[in-house]
Amino acid sequence: DAGVIQSPRHEVTEMGQEVTLRCKPISGHDYLFWYRQTMMRGLELLIYFNNNVPIDDSGMPEDRFSAKMPNASFSTLKIQPSEPRDSAVYFCASSLEGTAPTFFGSGTQLSVL
Amino acid sequence: SQQGEEDPQALSIQEGENATMNCSYKTSINNLQWYRQNSGRGLVHLILIRSNEREKHSGRLRVTLDTSKKSSSLLITASRAADTASYFCAPSGYSTLTFGKGTMLLVSP
């Protein structure tokens, strides 16, 4: 298996633009997580899915953030409109179950100018 | 919150030395996991220790867990420059993993 695949690897956009981050989890993993990492706040859990269903989105900072998982092999995290304070590295991760070893993608480095 | 707190925040050693990192947490756990993050990359799972285990080994890694003190330690023996990375503990209850800010380990040749 190729592991968790995220795209794009880097995204530079202007304030106000819509940003869509994409993730393909490891096949067979029932859990998918979106994390955000910054120097100030560390690694924050934004939202997670179990069997494609959003279970806990309490970490999503604002209504500008939304996430979907239309099927077991694809998820998106959308920011609309984007703001400079959204600049961070966004990681997608997946696991067989919530407390099992979690596999991370390489991340998307987002810069909002 | 299940979030662990790693100590020290930063650690600098020479190649060949041992590195010890500690983790403290506040609530009961099902297991505790350690992860490594190289600069610019995603986290990589290193080792998982269950709540009924006290010690676990994997190669040059040794993890201990003291549930009475709600603490864990990660020992890397005979460190190498390639071990330079940030290390995170993730105390796991019965839902998801949350991470602290990690320990930055620098191993100098």
Interface residues (C-beta under 8 A of the other chain):
Chain A: V4 Y31 F33 Y35 G42 L43 L45 Y48 D56 F91 A93 G98 T99 P101 T102 F103 F104 G105 S106 G107
Chain B: N30 N31 Q33 Y35 G40 R41 G42 L43 V44 H45 L48 F88 A90 S92 G93 Y94 S95 T96 L97 T98 F99 G100 K101 G102
